[in-house]
Amino acid sequence: MKQAVALLEHFQVERCGWIGTSMGGIMGMLLGATSLQKHLVGFVINDIGPELTTGAIQRIASYISRPPTFNNFQELKQYFQQVYQPFGWLSDQEWQEFAISSARRKDDGRWSVH
């Protein structure tokens, strides 16, 4: 949430629409409950998981509280395959695309989720 607020402030966003899936939807709801709500002109949420089991919350918290870094892309892809395996099967190509779109390369060459 802090990063989203910092991004809006950095670019001096006065008005924006918010589209959020899963955690992005929850973040939008939280932003709408703060003084930043005056900047939100539209809001779309999808699949926010309004009811989560304790186990699901703990699993999510474990990888959000300390975003891991990886020495290479293969480690990153294996991490996503492990974390998101409960959500269904993907082909190797789909896992590849998922990992690429869900991570960034750091200045030191390692990979980090975003």
Jmol script that loads the backbone (N, CA, C; Angstrom):
load data "model"
ATOM      1  N   MET A   1       0.824  -1.182   0.000  1.00  0.00           N
ATOM      2  CA  MET A   1       0.000   0.000   0.000  1.00  0.00           C
ATOM      3  C   MET A   1       0.876   1.256   0.000  1.00  0.00           C
ATOM      4  N   LYS A   2       1.944   1.241   0.799  1.00  0.00           N
ATOM      5  CA  LYS A   2       2.836   2.407   0.850  1.00  0.00           C
ATOM      6  C   LYS A   2       3.425   2.705  -0.525  1.00  0.00           C
ATOM      7  N   GLN A   3       3.757   1.648  -1.263  1.00  0.00           N
ATOM      8  CA  GLN A   3       4.348   1.847  -2.584  1.00  0.00           C
ATOM      9  C   GLN A   3       3.346   2.458  -3.550  1.00  0.00           C
ATOM     10  N   ALA A   4       2.088   2.046  -3.461  1.00  0.00           N
ATOM     11  CA  ALA A   4       1.053   2.606  -4.339  1.00  0.00           C
ATOM     12  C   ALA A   4       0.859   4.090  -4.039  1.00  0.00           C
ATOM     13  N   VAL A   5       0.809   4.433  -2.770  1.00  0.00           N
ATOM     14  CA  VAL A   5       0.654   5.834  -2.372  1.00  0.00           C
ATOM     15  C   VAL A   5       1.871   6.638  -2.832  1.00  0.00           C
ATOM     16  N   ALA A   6       3.067   6.094  -2.625  1.00  0.00           N
ATOM     17  CA  ALA A   6       4.288   6.791  -3.042  1.00  0.00           C
ATOM     18  C   ALA A   6       4.305   7.012  -4.553  1.00  0.00           C
ATOM     19  N   LEU A   7       3.833   6.037  -5.307  1.00  0.00           N
ATOM     20  CA  LEU A   7       3.783   6.163  -6.762  1.00  0.00           C
ATOM     21  C   LEU A   7       2.827   7.276  -7.183  1.00  0.00           C
ATOM     22  N   LEU A   8       1.651   7.306  -6.578  1.00  0.00           N
ATOM     23  CA  LEU A   8       0.679   8.362  -6.890  1.00  0.00           C
ATOM     24  C   LEU A   8       1.242   9.737  -6.540  1.00  0.00           C
ATOM     25  N   GLU A   9       1.894   9.825  -5.388  1.00  0.00           N
ATOM     26  CA  GLU A   9       2.461  11.106  -4.965  1.00  0.00           C
ATOM     27  C   GLU A   9       3.644  11.507  -5.846  1.00  0.00           C
ATOM     28  N   HIS A  10       4.499  10.552  -6.187  1.00  0.00           N
ATOM     29  CA  HIS A  10       5.676  10.847  -7.012  1.00  0.00           C
ATOM     30  C   HIS A  10       5.270  11.458  -8.353  1.00  0.00           C
ATOM     31  N   PHE A  11       4.253  10.894  -8.977  1.00  0.00           N
ATOM     32  CA  PHE A  11       3.803  11.396 -10.270  1.00  0.00           C
ATOM     33  C   PHE A  11       2.734  12.479 -10.143  1.00  0.00           C
ATOM     34  N   GLN A  12       2.486  12.912  -8.919  1.00  0.00           N
ATOM     35  CA  GLN A  12       1.517  13.972  -8.629  1.00  0.00           C
ATOM     36  C   GLN A  12       0.176  13.708  -9.323  1.00  0.00           C
ATOM     37  N   VAL A  13      -0.307  12.493  -9.157  1.00  0.00           N
ATOM     38  CA  VAL A  13      -1.575  12.095  -9.765  1.00  0.00           C
ATOM     39  C   VAL A  13      -2.710  12.779  -9.020  1.00  0.00           C
ATOM     40  N   GLU A  14      -3.494  13.553  -9.735  1.00  0.00           N
ATOM     41  CA  GLU A  14      -4.618  14.244  -9.114  1.00  0.00           C
ATOM     42  C   GLU A  14      -5.905  13.452  -9.233  1.00  0.00           C
ATOM     43  N   ARG A  15      -6.055  12.725 -10.348  1.00  0.00           N
ATOM     44  CA  ARG A  15      -7.260  11.915 -10.555  1.00  0.00           C
ATOM     45  C   ARG A  15      -6.857  10.645 -11.289  1.00  0.00           C
ATOM     46  N   CYS A  16      -7.416   9.528 -10.864  1.00  0.00           N
ATOM     47  CA  CYS A  16      -7.112   8.285 -11.566  1.00  0.00           C
ATOM     48  C   CYS A  16      -8.238   7.278 -11.366  1.00  0.00           C
ATOM     49  N   GLY A  17      -8.299   6.357 -12.289  1.00  0.00           N
ATOM     50  CA  GLY A  17      -9.161   5.202 -12.130  1.00  0.00           C
ATOM     51  C   GLY A  17      -8.311   4.079 -11.563  1.00  0.00           C
ATOM     52  N   TRP A  18      -8.916   3.212 -10.804  1.00  0.00           N
ATOM     53  CA  TRP A  18      -8.169   2.111 -10.191  1.00  0.00           C
ATOM     54  C   TRP A  18      -8.778   0.800 -10.651  1.00  0.00           C
ATOM     55  N   ILE A  19      -7.951  -0.055 -11.223  1.00  0.00           N
ATOM     56  CA  ILE A  19      -8.375  -1.395 -11.612  1.00  0.00           C
ATOM     57  C   ILE A  19      -7.514  -2.364 -10.827  1.00  0.00           C
ATOM     58  N   GLY A  20      -8.153  -3.222 -10.040  1.00  0.00           N
ATOM     59  CA  GLY A  20      -7.378  -4.123  -9.202  1.00  0.00           C
ATOM     60  C   GLY A  20      -7.919  -5.535  -9.178  1.00  0.00           C
ATOM     61  N   THR A  21      -7.026  -6.475  -9.350  1.00  0.00           N
ATOM     62  CA  THR A  21      -7.350  -7.890  -9.225  1.00  0.00           C
ATOM     63  C   THR A  21      -6.658  -8.427  -7.989  1.00  0.00           C
ATOM     64  N   SER A  22      -7.383  -9.212  -7.218  1.00  0.00           N
ATOM     65  CA  SER A  22      -6.838  -9.840  -6.027  1.00  0.00           C
ATOM     66  C   SER A  22      -6.331  -8.758  -5.065  1.00  0.00           C
ATOM     67  N   MET A  23      -5.043  -8.796  -4.735  1.00  0.00           N
ATOM     68  CA  MET A  23      -4.515  -7.822  -3.787  1.00  0.00           C
ATOM     69  C   MET A  23      -4.652  -6.395  -4.307  1.00  0.00           C
ATOM     70  N   GLY A  24      -4.549  -6.206  -5.623  1.00  0.00           N
ATOM     71  CA  GLY A  24      -4.714  -4.870  -6.198  1.00  0.00           C
ATOM     72  C   GLY A  24      -6.092  -4.306  -5.936  1.00  0.00           C
ATOM     73  N   GLY A  25      -7.109  -5.170  -5.939  1.00  0.00           N
ATOM     74  CA  GLY A  25      -8.465  -4.739  -5.614  1.00  0.00           C
ATOM     75  C   GLY A  25      -8.595  -4.350  -4.157  1.00  0.00           C
ATOM     76  N   ILE A  26      -7.974  -5.133  -3.298  1.00  0.00           N
ATOM     77  CA  ILE A  26      -8.009  -4.818  -1.865  1.00  0.00           C
ATOM     78  C   ILE A  26      -7.269  -3.512  -1.597  1.00  0.00           C
ATOM     79  N   MET A  27      -6.136  -3.307  -2.267  1.00  0.00           N
ATOM     80  CA  MET A  27      -5.405  -2.048  -2.101  1.00  0.00           C
ATOM     81  C   MET A  27      -6.255  -0.868  -2.540  1.00  0.00           C
ATOM     82  N   GLY A  28      -6.976  -1.018  -3.636  1.00  0.00           N
ATOM     83  CA  GLY A  28      -7.859   0.049  -4.097  1.00  0.00           C
ATOM     84  C   GLY A  28      -8.944   0.360  -3.088  1.00  0.00           C
ATOM     85  N   MET A  29      -9.494  -0.691  -2.474  1.00  0.00           N
ATOM     86  CA  MET A  29     -10.518  -0.471  -1.446  1.00  0.00           C
ATOM     87  C   MET A  29      -9.921   0.276  -0.260  1.00  0.00           C
ATOM     88  N   LEU A  30      -8.701  -0.086   0.121  1.00  0.00           N
ATOM     89  CA  LEU A  30      -8.046   0.607   1.231  1.00  0.00           C
ATOM     90  C   LEU A  30      -7.761   2.062   0.875  1.00  0.00           C
ATOM     91  N   LEU A  31      -7.307   2.310  -0.354  1.00  0.00           N
ATOM     92  CA  LEU A  31      -7.081   3.698  -0.786  1.00  0.00           C
ATOM     93  C   LEU A  31      -8.380   4.494  -0.748  1.00  0.00           C
ATOM     94  N   GLY A  32      -9.466   3.845  -1.137  1.00  0.00           N
ATOM     95  CA  GLY A  32     -10.767   4.510  -1.124  1.00  0.00           C
ATOM     96  C   GLY A  32     -11.253   4.852   0.271  1.00  0.00           C
ATOM     97  N   ALA A  33     -10.652   4.229   1.267  1.00  0.00           N
ATOM     98  CA  ALA A  33     -11.044   4.494   2.653  1.00  0.00           C
ATOM     99  C   ALA A  33     -10.124   5.516   3.318  1.00  0.00           C
ATOM    100  N   THR A  34      -9.221   6.104   2.546  1.00  0.00           N
ATOM    101  CA  THR A  34      -8.296   7.095   3.099  1.00  0.00           C
ATOM    102  C   THR A  34      -8.584   8.468   2.496  1.00  0.00           C
ATOM    103  N   SER A  35      -7.771   9.422   2.873  1.00  0.00           N
ATOM    104  CA  SER A  35      -7.932  10.773   2.323  1.00  0.00           C
ATOM    105  C   SER A  35      -7.625  10.815   0.827  1.00  0.00           C
ATOM    106  N   LEU A  36      -7.021   9.770   0.299  1.00  0.00           N
ATOM    107  CA  LEU A  36      -6.721   9.719  -1.135  1.00  0.00           C
ATOM    108  C   LEU A  36      -7.945   9.405  -1.979  1.00  0.00           C
ATOM    109  N   GLN A  37      -9.061   9.112  -1.344  1.00  0.00           N
ATOM    110  CA  GLN A  37     -10.267   8.768  -2.108  1.00  0.00           C
ATOM    111  C   GLN A  37     -10.678   9.877  -3.067  1.00  0.00           C
ATOM    112  N   LYS A  38     -10.341  11.112  -2.741  1.00  0.00           N
ATOM    113  CA  LYS A  38     -10.714  12.233  -3.614  1.00  0.00           C
ATOM    114  C   LYS A  38     -10.028  12.147  -4.976  1.00  0.00           C
ATOM    115  N   HIS A  39      -8.959  11.361  -5.072  1.00  0.00           N
ATOM    116  CA  HIS A  39      -8.241  11.203  -6.332  1.00  0.00           C
ATOM    117  C   HIS A  39      -8.825  10.084  -7.199  1.00  0.00           C
ATOM    118  N   LEU A  40      -9.607   9.204  -6.611  1.00  0.00           N
ATOM    119  CA  LEU A  40     -10.159   8.063  -7.347  1.00  0.00           C
ATOM    120  C   LEU A  40     -11.451   8.466  -8.044  1.00  0.00           C
ATOM    121  N   VAL A  41     -11.457   8.374  -9.362  1.00  0.00           N
ATOM    122  CA  VAL A  41     -12.650   8.739 -10.130  1.00  0.00           C
ATOM    123  C   VAL A  41     -13.391   7.511 -10.648  1.00  0.00           C
ATOM    124  N   GLY A  42     -12.774   6.369 -10.572  1.00  0.00           N
ATOM    125  CA  GLY A  42     -13.396   5.127 -10.999  1.00  0.00           C
ATOM    126  C   GLY A  42     -12.703   3.969 -10.314  1.00  0.00           C
ATOM    127  N   PHE A  43     -13.428   2.865 -10.181  1.00  0.00           N
ATOM    128  CA  PHE A  43     -12.901   1.767  -9.399  1.00  0.00           C
ATOM    129  C   PHE A  43     -13.469   0.457  -9.926  1.00  0.00           C
ATOM    130  N   VAL A  44     -12.606  -0.457 -10.333  1.00  0.00           N
ATOM    131  CA  VAL A  44     -13.024  -1.780 -10.792  1.00  0.00           C
ATOM    132  C   VAL A  44     -12.224  -2.810 -10.005  1.00  0.00           C
ATOM    133  N   ILE A  45     -12.915  -3.762  -9.405  1.00  0.00           N
ATOM    134  CA  ILE A  45     -12.211  -4.826  -8.691  1.00  0.00           C
ATOM    135  C   ILE A  45     -12.635  -6.173  -9.254  1.00  0.00           C
ATOM    136  N   ASN A  46     -11.735  -7.129  -9.119  1.00  0.00           N
ATOM    137  CA  ASN A  46     -11.971  -8.464  -9.635  1.00  0.00           C
ATOM    138  C   ASN A  46     -11.287  -9.475  -8.717  1.00  0.00           C
ATOM    139  N   ASP A  47     -12.011 -10.504  -8.357  1.00  0.00           N
ATOM    140  CA  ASP A  47     -11.433 -11.647  -7.659  1.00  0.00           C
ATOM    141  C   ASP A  47     -10.618 -11.243  -6.434  1.00  0.00           C
ATOM    142  N   ILE A  48     -11.251 -10.506  -5.529  1.00  0.00           N
ATOM    143  CA  ILE A  48     -10.520 -10.028  -4.358  1.00  0.00           C
ATOM    144  C   ILE A  48     -10.505 -11.019  -3.208  1.00  0.00           C
ATOM    145  N   GLY A  49     -11.212 -12.124  -3.325  1.00  0.00           N
ATOM    146  CA  GLY A  49     -11.200 -13.115  -2.255  1.00  0.00           C
ATOM    147  C   GLY A  49     -11.735 -12.557  -0.955  1.00  0.00           C
ATOM    148  N   PRO A  50     -13.013 -12.150  -0.918  1.00  0.00           N
ATOM    149  CA  PRO A  50     -13.551 -11.525   0.289  1.00  0.00           C
ATOM    150  C   PRO A  50     -13.544 -12.447   1.504  1.00  0.00           C
ATOM    151  N   GLU A  51     -13.478 -13.738   1.274  1.00  0.00           N
ATOM    152  CA  GLU A  51     -13.398 -14.686   2.384  1.00  0.00           C
ATOM    153  C   GLU A  51     -12.189 -15.579   2.166  1.00  0.00           C
ATOM    154  N   LEU A  52     -11.205 -15.438   3.025  1.00  0.00           N
ATOM    155  CA  LEU A  52      -9.995 -16.239   2.928  1.00  0.00           C
ATOM    156  C   LEU A  52      -9.820 -17.058   4.192  1.00  0.00           C
ATOM    157  N   THR A  53      -9.326 -18.272   4.028  1.00  0.00           N
ATOM    158  CA  THR A  53      -9.048 -19.102   5.196  1.00  0.00           C
ATOM    159  C   THR A  53      -7.809 -18.564   5.904  1.00  0.00           C
ATOM    160  N   THR A  54      -7.652 -18.940   7.146  1.00  0.00           N
ATOM    161  CA  THR A  54      -6.477 -18.520   7.907  1.00  0.00           C
ATOM    162  C   THR A  54      -5.203 -18.996   7.223  1.00  0.00           C
ATOM    163  N   GLY A  55      -5.224 -20.220   6.711  1.00  0.00           N
ATOM    164  CA  GLY A  55      -4.051 -20.749   6.015  1.00  0.00           C
ATOM    165  C   GLY A  55      -3.688 -19.929   4.797  1.00  0.00           C
ATOM    166  N   ALA A  56      -4.702 -19.498   4.040  1.00  0.00           N
ATOM    167  CA  ALA A  56      -4.446 -18.684   2.849  1.00  0.00           C
ATOM    168  C   ALA A  56      -3.854 -17.337   3.233  1.00  0.00           C
ATOM    169  N   ILE A  57      -4.388 -16.738   4.280  1.00  0.00           N
ATOM    170  CA  ILE A  57      -3.870 -15.444   4.741  1.00  0.00           C
ATOM    171  C   ILE A  57      -2.421 -15.583   5.193  1.00  0.00           C
ATOM    172  N   GLN A  58      -2.119 -16.651   5.928  1.00  0.00           N
ATOM    173  CA  GLN A  58      -0.749 -16.860   6.395  1.00  0.00           C
ATOM    174  C   GLN A  58       0.205 -17.094   5.227  1.00  0.00           C
ATOM    175  N   ARG A  59      -0.247 -17.835   4.224  1.00  0.00           N
ATOM    176  CA  ARG A  59       0.589 -18.102   3.054  1.00  0.00           C
ATOM    177  C   ARG A  59       0.881 -16.802   2.307  1.00  0.00           C
ATOM    178  N   ILE A  60      -0.149 -15.993   2.107  1.00  0.00           N
ATOM    179  CA  ILE A  60       0.024 -14.713   1.415  1.00  0.00           C
ATOM    180  C   ILE A  60       0.954 -13.798   2.214  1.00  0.00           C
ATOM    181  N   ALA A  61       0.722 -13.723   3.521  1.00  0.00           N
ATOM    182  CA  ALA A  61       1.550 -12.863   4.373  1.00  0.00           C
ATOM    183  C   ALA A  61       3.016 -13.288   4.335  1.00  0.00           C
ATOM    184  N   SER A  62       3.268 -14.591   4.218  1.00  0.00           N
ATOM    185  CA  SER A  62       4.649 -15.080   4.224  1.00  0.00           C
ATOM    186  C   SER A  62       5.438 -14.588   3.020  1.00  0.00           C
ATOM    187  N   TYR A  63       4.788 -14.440   1.876  1.00  0.00           N
ATOM    188  CA  TYR A  63       5.558 -13.984   0.720  1.00  0.00           C
ATOM    189  C   TYR A  63       5.397 -12.502   0.435  1.00  0.00           C
ATOM    190  N   ILE A  64       4.501 -11.835   1.136  1.00  0.00           N
ATOM    191  CA  ILE A  64       4.371 -10.387   0.964  1.00  0.00           C
ATOM    192  C   ILE A  64       5.266  -9.645   1.949  1.00  0.00           C
ATOM    193  N   SER A  65       5.380 -10.171   3.163  1.00  0.00           N
ATOM    194  CA  SER A  65       6.119  -9.464   4.202  1.00  0.00           C
ATOM    195  C   SER A  65       7.601  -9.328   3.871  1.00  0.00           C
ATOM    196  N   ARG A  66       8.175 -10.315   3.204  1.00  0.00           N
ATOM    197  CA  ARG A  66       9.578 -10.264   2.808  1.00  0.00           C
ATOM    198  C   ARG A  66       9.706 -10.773   1.377  1.00  0.00           C
ATOM    199  N   PRO A  67       9.539  -9.882   0.418  1.00  0.00           N
ATOM    200  CA  PRO A  67       9.635 -10.344  -0.976  1.00  0.00           C
ATOM    201  C   PRO A  67      10.987 -11.004  -1.235  1.00  0.00           C
ATOM    202  N   PRO A  68      10.973 -12.232  -1.696  1.00  0.00           N
ATOM    203  CA  PRO A  68      12.232 -12.939  -1.918  1.00  0.00           C
ATOM    204  C   PRO A  68      12.958 -12.444  -3.164  1.00  0.00           C
ATOM    205  N   THR A  69      14.249 -12.687  -3.194  1.00  0.00           N
ATOM    206  CA  THR A  69      15.041 -12.421  -4.389  1.00  0.00           C
ATOM    207  C   THR A  69      15.654 -13.742  -4.845  1.00  0.00           C
ATOM    208  N   PHE A  70      15.978 -13.812  -6.130  1.00  0.00           N
ATOM    209  CA  PHE A  70      16.457 -15.054  -6.719  1.00  0.00           C
ATOM    210  C   PHE A  70      17.698 -14.782  -7.553  1.00  0.00           C
ATOM    211  N   ASN A  71      18.621 -15.737  -7.519  1.00  0.00           N
ATOM    212  CA  ASN A  71      19.881 -15.579  -8.242  1.00  0.00           C
ATOM    213  C   ASN A  71      19.717 -15.680  -9.747  1.00  0.00           C
ATOM    214  N   ASN A  72      18.687 -16.408 -10.192  1.00  0.00           N
ATOM    215  CA  ASN A  72      18.484 -16.563 -11.628  1.00  0.00           C
ATOM    216  C   ASN A  72      17.001 -16.747 -11.927  1.00  0.00           C
ATOM    217  N   PHE A  73      16.674 -16.681 -13.197  1.00  0.00           N
ATOM    218  CA  PHE A  73      15.278 -16.750 -13.613  1.00  0.00           C
ATOM    219  C   PHE A  73      14.656 -18.104 -13.301  1.00  0.00           C
ATOM    220  N   GLN A  74      15.416 -19.175 -13.414  1.00  0.00           N
ATOM    221  CA  GLN A  74      14.880 -20.513 -13.139  1.00  0.00           C
ATOM    222  C   GLN A  74      14.416 -20.619 -11.687  1.00  0.00           C
ATOM    223  N   GLU A  75      15.191 -20.087 -10.747  1.00  0.00           N
ATOM    224  CA  GLU A  75      14.783 -20.082  -9.337  1.00  0.00           C
ATOM    225  C   GLU A  75      13.481 -19.309  -9.162  1.00  0.00           C
ATOM    226  N   LEU A  76      13.388 -18.169  -9.829  1.00  0.00           N
ATOM    227  CA  LEU A  76      12.179 -17.352  -9.761  1.00  0.00           C
ATOM    228  C   LEU A  76      10.972 -18.130 -10.265  1.00  0.00           C
ATOM    229  N   LYS A  77      11.104 -18.758 -11.415  1.00  0.00           N
ATOM    230  CA  LYS A  77       9.997 -19.509 -12.007  1.00  0.00           C
ATOM    231  C   LYS A  77       9.574 -20.664 -11.098  1.00  0.00           C
ATOM    232  N   GLN A  78      10.531 -21.361 -10.520  1.00  0.00           N
ATOM    233  CA  GLN A  78      10.213 -22.460  -9.603  1.00  0.00           C
ATOM    234  C   GLN A  78       9.469 -21.949  -8.371  1.00  0.00           C
ATOM    235  N   TYR A  79       9.850 -20.775  -7.896  1.00  0.00           N
ATOM    236  CA  TYR A  79       9.161 -20.175  -6.755  1.00  0.00           C
ATOM    237  C   TYR A  79       7.691 -19.939  -7.091  1.00  0.00           C
ATOM    238  N   PHE A  80       7.419 -19.325  -8.237  1.00  0.00           N
ATOM    239  CA  PHE A  80       6.035 -19.076  -8.633  1.00  0.00           C
ATOM    240  C   PHE A  80       5.262 -20.377  -8.811  1.00  0.00           C
ATOM    241  N   GLN A  81       5.903 -21.383  -9.368  1.00  0.00           N
ATOM    242  CA  GLN A  81       5.234 -22.671  -9.543  1.00  0.00           C
ATOM    243  C   GLN A  81       4.839 -23.266  -8.195  1.00  0.00           C
ATOM    244  N   GLN A  82       5.672 -23.077  -7.191  1.00  0.00           N
ATOM    245  CA  GLN A  82       5.365 -23.598  -5.859  1.00  0.00           C
ATOM    246  C   GLN A  82       4.265 -22.778  -5.186  1.00  0.00           C
ATOM    247  N   VAL A  83       4.389 -21.464  -5.210  1.00  0.00           N
ATOM    248  CA  VAL A  83       3.444 -20.593  -4.517  1.00  0.00           C
ATOM    249  C   VAL A  83       2.054 -20.646  -5.146  1.00  0.00           C
ATOM    250  N   TYR A  84       1.994 -20.653  -6.467  1.00  0.00           N
ATOM    251  CA  TYR A  84       0.702 -20.566  -7.149  1.00  0.00           C
ATOM    252  C   TYR A  84       0.160 -21.906  -7.627  1.00  0.00           C
ATOM    253  N   GLN A  85       0.824 -22.999  -7.307  1.00  0.00           N
ATOM    254  CA  GLN A  85       0.370 -24.319  -7.711  1.00  0.00           C
ATOM    255  C   GLN A  85      -1.071 -24.605  -7.300  1.00  0.00           C
ATOM    256  N   PRO A  86      -1.523 -24.171  -6.113  1.00  0.00           N
ATOM    257  CA  PRO A  86      -2.915 -24.464  -5.723  1.00  0.00           C
ATOM    258  C   PRO A  86      -3.969 -23.859  -6.650  1.00  0.00           C
ATOM    259  N   PHE A  87      -3.582 -22.889  -7.477  1.00  0.00           N
ATOM    260  CA  PHE A  87      -4.563 -22.222  -8.329  1.00  0.00           C
ATOM    261  C   PHE A  87      -4.779 -22.918  -9.664  1.00  0.00           C
ATOM    262  N   GLY A  88      -4.042 -23.974  -9.932  1.00  0.00           N
ATOM    263  CA  GLY A  88      -4.272 -24.723 -11.161  1.00  0.00           C
ATOM    264  C   GLY A  88      -3.021 -24.943 -11.970  1.00  0.00           C
ATOM    265  N   TRP A  89      -3.157 -25.746 -12.990  1.00  0.00           N
ATOM    266  CA  TRP A  89      -2.045 -26.159 -13.832  1.00  0.00           C
ATOM    267  C   TRP A  89      -1.794 -25.149 -14.937  1.00  0.00           C
ATOM    268  N   LEU A  90      -0.532 -24.867 -15.200  1.00  0.00           N
ATOM    269  CA  LEU A  90      -0.126 -24.034 -16.332  1.00  0.00           C
ATOM    270  C   LEU A  90       0.939 -24.783 -17.120  1.00  0.00           C
ATOM    271  N   SER A  91       1.009 -24.505 -18.391  1.00  0.00           N
ATOM    272  CA  SER A  91       2.079 -25.088 -19.206  1.00  0.00           C
ATOM    273  C   SER A  91       3.397 -24.401 -18.844  1.00  0.00           C
ATOM    274  N   ASP A  92       4.500 -24.985 -19.274  1.00  0.00           N
ATOM    275  CA  ASP A  92       5.800 -24.383 -18.996  1.00  0.00           C
ATOM    276  C   ASP A  92       5.890 -22.980 -19.604  1.00  0.00           C
ATOM    277  N   GLN A  93       5.355 -22.819 -20.797  1.00  0.00           N
ATOM    278  CA  GLN A  93       5.354 -21.503 -21.455  1.00  0.00           C
ATOM    279  C   GLN A  93       4.526 -20.490 -20.656  1.00  0.00           C
ATOM    280  N   GLU A  94       3.384 -20.922 -20.138  1.00  0.00           N
ATOM    281  CA  GLU A  94       2.548 -20.022 -19.324  1.00  0.00           C
ATOM    282  C   GLU A  94       3.254 -19.640 -18.029  1.00  0.00           C
ATOM    283  N   TRP A  95       3.956 -20.593 -17.391  1.00  0.00           N
ATOM    284  CA  TRP A  95       4.721 -20.266 -16.188  1.00  0.00           C
ATOM    285  C   TRP A  95       5.818 -19.258 -16.532  1.00  0.00           C
ATOM    286  N   GLN A  96       6.449 -19.456 -17.674  1.00  0.00           N
ATOM    287  CA  GLN A  96       7.499 -18.541 -18.131  1.00  0.00           C
ATOM    288  C   GLN A  96       6.944 -17.122 -18.261  1.00  0.00           C
ATOM    289  N   GLU A  97       5.820 -16.985 -18.929  1.00  0.00           N
ATOM    290  CA  GLU A  97       5.201 -15.669 -19.131  1.00  0.00           C
ATOM    291  C   GLU A  97       4.728 -15.075 -17.806  1.00  0.00           C
ATOM    292  N   PHE A  98       4.175 -15.923 -16.937  1.00  0.00           N
ATOM    293  CA  PHE A  98       3.723 -15.457 -15.630  1.00  0.00           C
ATOM    294  C   PHE A  98       4.902 -14.890 -14.843  1.00  0.00           C
ATOM    295  N   ALA A  99       6.011 -15.622 -14.822  1.00  0.00           N
ATOM    296  CA  ALA A  99       7.181 -15.176 -14.066  1.00  0.00           C
ATOM    297  C   ALA A  99       7.741 -13.869 -14.628  1.00  0.00           C
ATOM    298  N   ILE A 100       7.815 -13.767 -15.940  1.00  0.00           N
ATOM    299  CA  ILE A 100       8.346 -12.545 -16.562  1.00  0.00           C
ATOM    300  C   ILE A 100       7.485 -11.335 -16.215  1.00  0.00           C
ATOM    301  N   SER A 101       6.172 -11.513 -16.227  1.00  0.00           N
ATOM    302  CA  SER A 101       5.280 -10.374 -15.975  1.00  0.00           C
ATOM    303  C   SER A 101       5.096 -10.079 -14.490  1.00  0.00           C
ATOM    304  N   SER A 102       5.603 -10.936 -13.623  1.00  0.00           N
ATOM    305  CA  SER A 102       5.393 -10.767 -12.185  1.00  0.00           C
ATOM    306  C   SER A 102       6.676 -10.461 -11.432  1.00  0.00           C
ATOM    307  N   ALA A 103       7.748 -10.144 -12.152  1.00  0.00           N
ATOM    308  CA  ALA A 103       9.030  -9.926 -11.490  1.00  0.00           C
ATOM    309  C   ALA A 103       9.812  -8.835 -12.208  1.00  0.00           C
ATOM    310  N   ARG A 104      10.892  -8.450 -11.583  1.00  0.00           N
ATOM    311  CA  ARG A 104      11.773  -7.467 -12.202  1.00  0.00           C
ATOM    312  C   ARG A 104      13.219  -7.874 -11.943  1.00  0.00           C
ATOM    313  N   ARG A 105      14.075  -7.465 -12.822  1.00  0.00           N
ATOM    314  CA  ARG A 105      15.501  -7.733 -12.680  1.00  0.00           C
ATOM    315  C   ARG A 105      16.109  -6.584 -11.902  1.00  0.00           C
ATOM    316  N   LYS A 106      16.822  -6.912 -10.846  1.00  0.00           N
ATOM    317  CA  LYS A 106      17.444  -5.889 -10.015  1.00  0.00           C
ATOM    318  C   LYS A 106      18.778  -5.455 -10.620  1.00  0.00           C
ATOM    319  N   ASP A 107      19.296  -4.335 -10.131  1.00  0.00           N
ATOM    320  CA  ASP A 107      20.563  -3.805 -10.637  1.00  0.00           C
ATOM    321  C   ASP A 107      21.712  -4.798 -10.486  1.00  0.00           C
ATOM    322  N   ASP A 108      21.635  -5.649  -9.456  1.00  0.00           N
ATOM    323  CA  ASP A 108      22.711  -6.619  -9.232  1.00  0.00           C
ATOM    324  C   ASP A 108      22.540  -7.897 -10.059  1.00  0.00           C
ATOM    325  N   GLY A 109      21.515  -7.939 -10.936  1.00  0.00           N
ATOM    326  CA  GLY A 109      21.298  -9.090 -11.801  1.00  0.00           C
ATOM    327  C   GLY A 109      20.351 -10.130 -11.245  1.00  0.00           C
ATOM    328  N   ARG A 110      20.035 -10.029  -9.959  1.00  0.00           N
ATOM    329  CA  ARG A 110      19.100 -10.987  -9.367  1.00  0.00           C
ATOM    330  C   ARG A 110      17.675 -10.590  -9.716  1.00  0.00           C
ATOM    331  N   TRP A 111      16.740 -11.472  -9.409  1.00  0.00           N
ATOM    332  CA  TRP A 111      15.323 -11.257  -9.710  1.00  0.00           C
ATOM    333  C   TRP A 111      14.545 -11.045  -8.423  1.00  0.00           C
ATOM    334  N   SER A 112      13.516 -10.226  -8.496  1.00  0.00           N
ATOM    335  CA  SER A 112      12.646  -9.957  -7.353  1.00  0.00           C
ATOM    336  C   SER A 112      11.200  -9.896  -7.833  1.00  0.00           C
ATOM    337  N   VAL A 113      10.303 -10.391  -7.002  1.00  0.00           N
ATOM    338  CA  VAL A 113       8.883 -10.289  -7.341  1.00  0.00           C
ATOM    339  C   VAL A 113       8.442  -8.846  -7.141  1.00  0.00           C
ATOM    340  N   HIS A 114       7.366  -8.467  -7.835  1.00  0.00           N
ATOM    341  CA  HIS A 114       6.819  -7.118  -7.618  1.00  0.00           C
ATOM    342  C   HIS A 114       5.333  -7.183  -7.453  1.00  0.00           C
TER     343      HIS A 114
END
end "model"
wireframe off; spacefill off
backbone 0.3
color backbone group
